[in-house]
Amino acid sequence: VSTQSTGKYCTVIRVLCHTQPTLFKLKEKKANIMEIQINGGEVSDKVEFARSLLEKPIAVKDLFSQNEMVDVIGVTRGHGYKGVTYRLGTKKLPRKTHKGLRKVACLGGWHPSRD
């Protein structure tokens, strides 16, 4: 895609970026991929700025200042369909129970006074 047609037909410019997990000492090995929108100025200026950053590492201190407010959107990881032992933290039943150990025998007292 040429720079001229991008500047003419597009209104929002976004850049795909990824992290380099080998540079920091965590157990993470897979790179995180994120889409970052470029704001400010004309569309052609945004395209030129994005092209100037291609194939170059970008430090966090180049993008954000100290105590700057940032909007973050995230999705929590799902855990699928779980049973009551995992989901509610109930005790497992004894070994000799009929039809499974990880069922609910009692979630709480029948009367609040006996709890």
MARPAVO-812469 format. One record per atom (N, C-alpha, C): residue in one letter; chain; atom name; x, y, z. Coordinates in nm, 4 decimals, padded with zeros to 6 digits. Last residue first. Example, Ala and Ser with C-alpha at 12.3 -4.5 7.8 and 13.67 -1.06 7.14 Angstrom:
2
ATOM  type  mol  atom         X         Y         Z
ATOM     S    A     N   01.2850  -00.2250   00.7080
ATOM     S    A    CA   01.3670  -00.1060   00.7140
ATOM     S    A     C   01.2900   00.0030   00.7870
ATOM     A    A     N   01.3190  -00.5690   00.7800
ATOM     A    A    CA   01.2300  -00.4500   00.7800
ATOM     A    A     C   01.3200  -00.3300   00.7800
//
This chain:
115
ATOM  type  mol  atom         X         Y         Z
ATOM     D    A     N  -02.5356  -02.1349   06.1877
ATOM     D    A    CA  -02.4132  -02.1222   06.1073
ATOM     D    A     C  -02.2908  -02.1015   06.1886
ATOM     R    A     N  -02.7827  -02.1371   06.3011
ATOM     R    A    CA  -02.6948  -02.2526   06.3253
ATOM     R    A     C  -02.5627  -02.2431   06.2502
ATOM     S    A     N  -02.9211  -01.9158   06.2188
ATOM     S    A    CA  -02.8813  -01.9218   06.3606
ATOM     S    A     C  -02.7840  -02.0361   06.3873
ATOM     P    A     N  -02.9889  -01.9595   05.9509
ATOM     P    A    CA  -02.8778  -01.8691   05.9809
ATOM     P    A     C  -02.8303  -01.8785   06.1268
ATOM     H    A     N  -03.0425  -02.2958   05.8625
ATOM     H    A    CA  -03.0904  -02.1796   05.9357
ATOM     H    A     C  -02.9721  -02.0885   05.9638
ATOM     W    A     N  -02.8750  -02.4591   05.7131
ATOM     W    A    CA  -03.0134  -02.4400   05.6713
ATOM     W    A     C  -03.0746  -02.3186   05.7374
ATOM     G    A     N  -02.5352  -02.3652   05.6197
ATOM     G    A    CA  -02.6382  -02.4039   05.7169
ATOM     G    A     C  -02.7786  -02.3782   05.6651
ATOM     G    A     N  -02.4022  -02.4670   05.2974
ATOM     G    A    CA  -02.4102  -02.3846   05.4166
ATOM     G    A     C  -02.5201  -02.4320   05.5070
ATOM     L    A     N  -02.3743  -02.6548   05.1006
ATOM     L    A    CA  -02.3106  -02.5248   05.0790
ATOM     L    A     C  -02.3158  -02.4369   05.2022
ATOM     C    A     N  -02.3080  -02.9963   05.0981
ATOM     C    A    CA  -02.3780  -02.8889   05.1681
ATOM     C    A     C  -02.3019  -02.7589   05.1425
ATOM     A    A     N  -02.2078  -03.1516   04.8942
ATOM     A    A    CA  -02.2923  -03.2160   04.9937
ATOM     A    A     C  -02.3738  -03.1090   05.0642
ATOM     V    A     N  -02.1297  -03.1351   04.5596
ATOM     V    A    CA  -02.1623  -03.0560   04.6777
ATOM     V    A     C  -02.2496  -03.1400   04.7693
ATOM     K    A     N  -01.8524  -03.3265   04.4205
ATOM     K    A    CA  -01.9894  -03.2760   04.4210
ATOM     K    A     C  -02.0115  -03.1932   04.5473
ATOM     R    A     N  -01.6242  -03.4843   04.3726
ATOM     R    A    CA  -01.6182  -03.3390   04.3588
ATOM     R    A     C  -01.7575  -03.2775   04.3454
ATOM     L    A     N  -01.6581  -03.7583   04.3783
ATOM     L    A    CA  -01.6062  -03.6907   04.4979
ATOM     L    A     C  -01.6245  -03.5399   04.4932
ATOM     G    A     N  -01.9138  -03.9854   04.2553
ATOM     G    A    CA  -01.8166  -03.8769   04.2459
ATOM     G    A     C  -01.7831  -03.8067   04.3749
ATOM     K    A     N  -02.1140  -04.1862   04.3119
ATOM     K    A    CA  -02.1220  -04.0961   04.1961
ATOM     K    A     C  -02.0338  -03.9715   04.2091
ATOM     H    A     N  -02.0767  -04.2138   04.6597
ATOM     H    A    CA  -02.1422  -04.2658   04.5404
ATOM     H    A     C  -02.1508  -04.1564   04.4334
ATOM     T    A     N  -01.7644  -04.2098   04.8360
ATOM     T    A    CA  -01.8954  -04.1540   04.8032
ATOM     T    A     C  -01.9459  -04.2079   04.6701
ATOM     K    A     N  -01.5191  -04.2888   04.9438
ATOM     K    A    CA  -01.6183  -04.3913   04.9126
ATOM     K    A     C  -01.7558  -04.3359   04.8760
ATOM     R    A     N  -01.3627  -04.0585   05.0044
ATOM     R    A    CA  -01.3247  -04.1475   04.8953
ATOM     R    A     C  -01.4363  -04.2407   04.8522
ATOM     P    A     N  -01.5627  -03.7650   05.0821
ATOM     P    A    CA  -01.4757  -03.8785   05.1131
ATOM     P    A     C  -01.4596  -03.9730   04.9936
ATOM     L    A     N  -01.5578  -03.4625   04.8750
ATOM     L    A    CA  -01.6247  -03.5616   04.9578
ATOM     L    A     C  -01.5304  -03.6787   04.9850
ATOM     K    A     N  -01.3816  -03.1551   04.9013
ATOM     K    A    CA  -01.4080  -03.2796   04.8304
ATOM     K    A     C  -01.4699  -03.3798   04.9275
ATOM     K    A     N  -01.5345  -02.8426   04.9851
ATOM     K    A    CA  -01.4491  -02.9569   05.0187
ATOM     K    A     C  -01.4830  -03.0758   04.9304
ATOM     T    A     N  -01.5553  -02.5656   04.7529
ATOM     T    A    CA  -01.6118  -02.6591   04.8505
ATOM     T    A     C  -01.5144  -02.7736   04.8751
ATOM     G    A     N  -01.4998  -02.3519   04.5795
ATOM     G    A    CA  -01.4044  -02.3858   04.6839
ATOM     G    A     C  -01.4603  -02.4787   04.7895
ATOM     L    A     N  -01.6438  -02.2835   04.3602
ATOM     L    A    CA  -01.6900  -02.2319   04.4886
ATOM     L    A     C  -01.5986  -02.2671   04.6045
ATOM     R    A     N  -01.4835  -02.3920   04.1486
ATOM     R    A    CA  -01.5497  -02.2631   04.1359
ATOM     R    A     C  -01.5879  -02.2026   04.2696
ATOM     Y    A     N  -01.3837  -02.6445   04.2312
ATOM     Y    A    CA  -01.2933  -02.5390   04.1857
ATOM     Y    A     C  -01.3596  -02.4016   04.1960
ATOM     T    A     N  -01.6203  -02.7683   04.3112
ATOM     T    A    CA  -01.5019  -02.7758   04.3966
ATOM     T    A     C  -01.4035  -02.6663   04.3590
ATOM     V    A     N  -01.8038  -02.7363   04.1067
ATOM     V    A    CA  -01.8219  -02.6590   04.2293
ATOM     V    A     C  -01.6994  -02.6631   04.3190
ATOM     G    A     N  -01.6277  -02.7190   03.7859
ATOM     G    A    CA  -01.7198  -02.7738   03.8838
ATOM     G    A     C  -01.7224  -02.6913   04.0108
ATOM     K    A     N  -01.6218  -02.5124   03.4939
ATOM     K    A    CA  -01.5588  -02.5723   03.6109
ATOM     K    A     C  -01.6657  -02.6236   03.7055
ATOM     Y    A     N  -01.5728  -02.4429   03.1692
ATOM     Y    A    CA  -01.6753  -02.4904   03.2607
ATOM     Y    A     C  -01.6077  -02.5633   03.3759
ATOM     G    A     N  -01.3119  -02.1903   03.1355
ATOM     G    A    CA  -01.4009  -02.2956   03.0882
ATOM     G    A     C  -01.5077  -02.3303   03.1901
ATOM     H    A     N  -01.1703  -01.9752   03.2117
ATOM     H    A    CA  -01.1307  -02.1020   03.2725
ATOM     H    A     C  -01.2242  -02.2142   03.2321
ATOM     G    A     N  -01.0339  -01.6945   03.0292
ATOM     G    A    CA  -01.1433  -01.7813   03.0696
ATOM     G    A     C  -01.0901  -01.9106   03.1285
ATOM     R    A     N  -00.8688  -01.4012   03.1183
ATOM     R    A    CA  -00.8586  -01.5362   03.0659
ATOM     R    A     C  -00.9741  -01.6201   03.1173
ATOM     T    A     N  -01.0088  -01.0812   03.0396
ATOM     T    A    CA  -00.9591  -01.1807   03.1343
ATOM     T    A     C  -00.9544  -01.3175   03.0683
ATOM     V    A     N  -00.8943  -00.8269   02.8380
ATOM     V    A    CA  -00.9888  -00.9371   02.8458
ATOM     V    A     C  -00.9298  -01.0401   02.9411
ATOM     G    A     N  -00.8672  -00.4667   02.8520
ATOM     G    A    CA  -00.8155  -00.6025   02.8595
ATOM     G    A     C  -00.9273  -00.7037   02.8676
ATOM     I    A     N  -00.7509  -00.1440   02.7960
ATOM     I    A    CA  -00.8621  -00.2365   02.7734
ATOM     I    A     C  -00.8042  -00.3770   02.7761
ATOM     V    A     N  -00.6594   00.1583   02.9468
ATOM     V    A    CA  -00.6215   00.0211   02.9167
ATOM     V    A     C  -00.7479  -00.0617   02.9005
ATOM     D    A     N  -00.5388   00.4840   02.9271
ATOM     D    A    CA  -00.6569   00.3987   02.9196
ATOM     D    A     C  -00.6134   00.2595   02.8751
ATOM     V    A     N  -00.3244   00.6556   03.1475
ATOM     V    A    CA  -00.3341   00.5718   03.0285
ATOM     V    A     C  -00.4628   00.4914   03.0366
ATOM     M    A     N  -00.1660   00.9497   03.2651
ATOM     M    A    CA  -00.2824   00.8618   03.2711
ATOM     M    A     C  -00.2970   00.7871   03.1392
ATOM     E    A     N   00.1700   00.9788   03.3759
ATOM     E    A    CA   00.0711   01.0038   03.2705
ATOM     E    A     C  -00.0423   00.9029   03.2826
ATOM     N    A     N   00.3909   00.9637   03.5492
ATOM     N    A    CA   00.2574   00.9897   03.6040
ATOM     N    A     C   00.1536   01.0261   03.4977
ATOM     Q    A     N   00.6262   01.0467   03.2970
ATOM     Q    A    CA   00.6041   01.0074   03.4353
ATOM     Q    A     C   00.4654   01.0523   03.4802
ATOM     S    A     N   00.5159   00.9677   02.9590
ATOM     S    A    CA   00.5891   01.0465   03.0570
ATOM     S    A     C   00.5548   00.9971   03.1973
ATOM     F    A     N   00.5618   00.7371   02.6876
ATOM     F    A    CA   00.4857   00.7857   02.8023
ATOM     F    A     C   00.5756   00.8670   02.8939
ATOM     L    A     N   00.7429   00.6829   02.4761
ATOM     L    A    CA   00.6000   00.6993   02.4499
ATOM     L    A     C   00.5250   00.7674   02.5628
ATOM     D    A     N   00.9989   00.6555   02.5720
ATOM     D    A    CA   00.9793   00.7416   02.4554
ATOM     D    A     C   00.8318   00.7717   02.4305
ATOM     K    A     N   00.9755   00.4709   02.7735
ATOM     K    A    CA   00.9994   00.6101   02.8143
ATOM     K    A     C   00.9890   00.7069   02.6965
ATOM     V    A     N   00.9570   00.2352   02.6315
ATOM     V    A    CA   00.8370   00.2869   02.6970
ATOM     V    A     C   00.8552   00.4329   02.7352
ATOM     A    A     N   01.1207   00.2331   02.3113
ATOM     A    A    CA   01.1236   00.2207   02.4569
ATOM     A    A     C   00.9964   00.2819   02.5148
ATOM     I    A     N   01.1161   00.0514   02.0226
ATOM     I    A    CA   01.0592   00.1701   02.0859
ATOM     I    A     C   01.0582   00.1464   02.2357
ATOM     P    A     N   01.3270  -00.0546   01.7538
ATOM     P    A    CA   01.2736  -00.0748   01.8895
ATOM     P    A     C   01.2261   00.0579   01.9484
ATOM     K    A     N   01.2158  -00.0595   01.4151
ATOM     K    A    CA   01.3002   00.0022   01.5175
ATOM     K    A     C   01.2424  -00.0289   01.6545
ATOM     E    A     N   01.0522  -00.1295   01.2021
ATOM     E    A    CA   01.1715  -00.2119   01.2289
ATOM     E    A     C   01.2665  -00.1490   01.3306
ATOM     L    A     N   00.9173   00.1963   01.1674
ATOM     L    A    CA   00.9219   00.0574   01.1216
ATOM     L    A     C   01.0565  -00.0072   01.1506
ATOM     L    A     N   00.9032   00.4650   01.2266
ATOM     L    A    CA   00.9233   00.3734   01.3385
ATOM     L    A     C   00.9354   00.2270   01.2962
ATOM     S    A     N   00.8464   00.5922   00.9905
ATOM     S    A    CA   00.9778   00.6191   01.0509
ATOM     S    A     C   01.0079   00.5237   01.1661
ATOM     R    A     N   00.5857   00.5155   00.9443
ATOM     R    A    CA   00.6906   00.4591   00.8591
ATOM     R    A     C   00.8300   00.4824   00.9177
ATOM     A    A     N   00.4574   00.6726   01.1373
ATOM     A    A    CA   00.4532   00.5267   01.1488
ATOM     A    A     C   00.5620   00.4618   01.0643
ATOM     F    A     N   00.5093   00.9276   01.0325
ATOM     F    A    CA   00.5597   00.8923   01.1655
ATOM     F    A     C   00.5637   00.7411   01.1837
ATOM     E    A     N   00.3687   00.9075   00.7917
ATOM     E    A    CA   00.5147   00.9272   00.7889
ATOM     E    A     C   00.5775   00.8919   00.9241
ATOM     V    A     N   00.1086   00.8836   00.8938
ATOM     V    A    CA   00.1661   00.7759   00.8118
ATOM     V    A     C   00.3180   00.7878   00.8083
ATOM     K    A     N   00.0768   01.1293   01.0225
ATOM     K    A    CA   00.0694   01.0059   01.0998
ATOM     K    A     C   00.1335   00.8903   01.0241
ATOM     D    A     N   00.0879   01.3020   00.8053
ATOM     D    A    CA   00.1919   01.3112   00.9082
ATOM     D    A     C   00.1952   01.1840   00.9933
ATOM     S    A     N  -00.1460   01.2282   00.6725
ATOM     S    A    CA  -00.0170   01.2052   00.6062
ATOM     S    A     C   00.0995   01.2135   00.7048
ATOM     V    A     N  -00.3368   01.3163   00.8562
ATOM     V    A    CA  -00.3228   01.1725   00.8305
ATOM     V    A     C  -00.1884   01.1430   00.7645
ATOM     E    A     N  -00.2165   01.5726   01.0837
ATOM     E    A    CA  -00.2824   01.5261   00.9616
ATOM     E    A     C  -00.2559   01.3780   00.9412
ATOM     G    A     N  -00.2276   01.5548   01.4495
ATOM     G    A    CA  -00.1806   01.5993   01.3190
ATOM     G    A     C  -00.2639   01.5461   01.2037
ATOM     G    A     N  -00.3004   01.2732   01.6529
ATOM     G    A    CA  -00.2403   01.4053   01.6396
ATOM     G    A     C  -00.1945   01.4351   01.4987
ATOM     N    A     N  -00.2239   00.9222   01.7077
ATOM     N    A    CA  -00.3113   01.0391   01.7139
ATOM     N    A     C  -00.2312   01.1665   01.6895
ATOM     I    A     N  -00.2261   00.5897   01.6256
ATOM     I    A    CA  -00.1435   00.7103   01.6249
ATOM     I    A     C  -00.2365   00.8303   01.6143
ATOM     Q    A     N  -00.3006   00.3007   01.8140
ATOM     Q    A    CA  -00.3487   00.4067   01.7252
ATOM     Q    A     C  -00.2587   00.5276   01.7388
ATOM     I    A     N  -00.1696  -00.0199   01.8156
ATOM     I    A    CA  -00.1622   00.1124   01.8767
ATOM     I    A     C  -00.2057   00.2165   01.7744
ATOM     E    A     N  -00.2160  -00.3476   01.9000
ATOM     E    A    CA  -00.2447  -00.2502   01.7957
ATOM     E    A     C  -00.2526  -00.1136   01.8608
ATOM     M    A     N   00.0145  -00.6039   01.9990
ATOM     M    A    CA  -00.0863  -00.5033   02.0278
ATOM     M    A     C  -00.0992  -00.4073   01.9095
ATOM     I    A     N   00.1290  -00.9128   02.1145
ATOM     I    A    CA   00.1054  -00.8290   01.9970
ATOM     I    A     C  -00.0062  -00.7316   02.0309
ATOM     N    A     N   00.3831  -01.0499   02.3089
ATOM     N    A    CA   00.2502  -00.9909   02.3082
ATOM     N    A     C   00.2384  -00.8996   02.1873
ATOM     A    A     N   00.5690  -01.3494   02.2513
ATOM     A    A    CA   00.5572  -01.2042   02.2400
ATOM     A    A     C   00.4119  -01.1607   02.2421
ATOM     K    A     N   00.6397  -01.6028   02.4836
ATOM     K    A    CA   00.5629  -01.5631   02.3667
ATOM     K    A     C   00.5461  -01.4114   02.3656
ATOM     K    A     N   00.7591  -01.6393   02.7245
ATOM     K    A    CA   00.8404  -01.6610   02.6059
ATOM     K    A     C   00.7720  -01.6128   02.4791
ATOM     E    A     N   00.7802  -01.5553   03.0646
ATOM     E    A    CA   00.7065  -01.5421   02.9399
ATOM     E    A     C   00.8001  -01.5583   02.8213
ATOM     K    A     N   00.9158  -01.5457   03.2951
ATOM     K    A    CA   00.8964  -01.6778   03.2372
ATOM     K    A     C   00.8260  -01.6723   03.1029
ATOM     L    A     N   01.1527  -01.2732   03.2686
ATOM     L    A    CA   01.0289  -01.3320   03.3152
ATOM     L    A     C   01.0149  -01.4693   03.2493
ATOM     K    A     N   01.3633  -01.0533   03.2228
ATOM     K    A    CA   01.3760  -01.1828   03.2865
ATOM     K    A     C   01.2439  -01.2263   03.3498
ATOM     F    A     N   01.3655  -00.9142   02.8938
ATOM     F    A    CA   01.3421  -00.9038   03.0374
ATOM     F    A     C   01.3289  -01.0420   03.0965
ATOM     L    A     N   01.4211  -00.9844   02.6326
ATOM     L    A    CA   01.4974  -00.8742   02.6915
ATOM     L    A     C   01.4738  -00.8568   02.8408
ATOM     T    A     N   01.2476  -01.1732   02.5407
ATOM     T    A    CA   01.3835  -01.2186   02.5719
ATOM     T    A     C   01.4660  -01.1099   02.6400
ATOM     P    A     N   01.0102  -01.0482   02.4694
ATOM     P    A    CA   01.0204  -01.1077   02.6026
ATOM     P    A     C   01.1602  -01.1583   02.6373
ATOM     Q    A     N   00.9326  -00.7814   02.3186
ATOM     Q    A    CA   01.0482  -00.8698   02.3065
ATOM     Q    A     C   01.0732  -00.9336   02.4426
ATOM     T    A     N   00.6069  -00.7141   02.1743
ATOM     T    A    CA   00.7080  -00.7054   02.2788
ATOM     T    A     C   00.8229  -00.8001   02.2473
ATOM     H    A     N   00.4899  -00.5422   01.8798
ATOM     H    A    CA   00.5052  -00.6617   01.9633
ATOM     H    A     C   00.6148  -00.6391   02.0661
ATOM     C    A     N   00.2385  -00.3634   01.6930
ATOM     C    A    CA   00.3648  -00.3705   01.7661
ATOM     C    A     C   00.3713  -00.5014   01.8431
ATOM     L    A     N   00.0834  -00.2075   01.4268
ATOM     L    A    CA   00.0955  -00.3334   01.5005
ATOM     L    A     C   00.2342  -00.3406   01.5626
ATOM     V    A     N  -00.0804   00.1050   01.4244
ATOM     V    A    CA   00.0436   00.0319   01.4031
ATOM     V    A     C   00.0392  -00.0966   01.4848
ATOM     R    A     N  -00.3256   00.2999   01.2535
ATOM     R    A    CA  -00.2863   00.2139   01.3651
ATOM     R    A     C  -00.1627   00.1350   01.3261
ATOM     I    A     N  -00.5021   00.5839   01.1686
ATOM     I    A    CA  -00.3792   00.5089   01.1417
ATOM     I    A     C  -00.3431   00.4320   01.2678
ATOM     V    A     N  -00.8014   00.6828   01.0224
ATOM     V    A    CA  -00.7374   00.6370   01.1453
ATOM     V    A     C  -00.6160   00.5532   01.1068
ATOM     T    A     N  -00.8683   00.7443   00.7626
ATOM     T    A    CA  -00.8873   00.8485   00.8632
ATOM     T    A     C  -00.8178   00.8128   00.9937
ATOM     C    A     N  -00.7637   00.6923   00.4213
ATOM     C    A    CA  -00.7754   00.6494   00.5613
ATOM     C    A     C  -00.7989   00.7696   00.6526
ATOM     Y    A     N  -00.7212   00.7957   00.1642
ATOM     Y    A    CA  -00.8421   00.7196   00.1913
ATOM     Y    A     C  -00.8634   00.6845   00.3384
ATOM     K    A     N  -00.4777   00.9462   00.1645
ATOM     K    A    CA  -00.5967   00.9985   00.0983
ATOM     K    A     C  -00.7240   00.9290   00.1468
ATOM     G    A     N  -00.2807   00.8029   00.2953
ATOM     G    A    CA  -00.3126   00.9370   00.3426
ATOM     G    A     C  -00.4406   00.9919   00.2847
ATOM     T    A     N  -00.2804   00.5772   00.1313
ATOM     T    A    CA  -00.3156   00.5648   00.2723
ATOM     T    A     C  -00.3557   00.7002   00.3286
ATOM     S    A     N  -00.1920   00.6820  -00.1111
ATOM     S    A    CA  -00.3296   00.6308  -00.1040
ATOM     S    A     C  -00.3740   00.6128   00.0403
ATOM     Q    A     N   00.0711   00.7580  -00.0326
ATOM     Q    A    CA  -00.0230   00.8572  -00.0818
ATOM     Q    A     C  -00.1668   00.8070  -00.0714
ATOM     T    A     N   00.2000   00.5220   00.0391
ATOM     T    A    CA   00.1778   00.6236   00.1418
ATOM     T    A     C   00.0738   00.7250   00.0969
ATOM     S    A     N   00.0615   00.2132  -00.0884
ATOM     S    A    CA   00.1443   00.3334  -00.0980
ATOM     S    A     C   00.1060   00.4343   00.0094
ATOM     V    A     N   00.0856  -00.1177   00.0000
ATOM     V    A    CA   00.0000   00.0000   00.0000
ATOM     V    A     C   00.0898   00.1235   00.0000
//
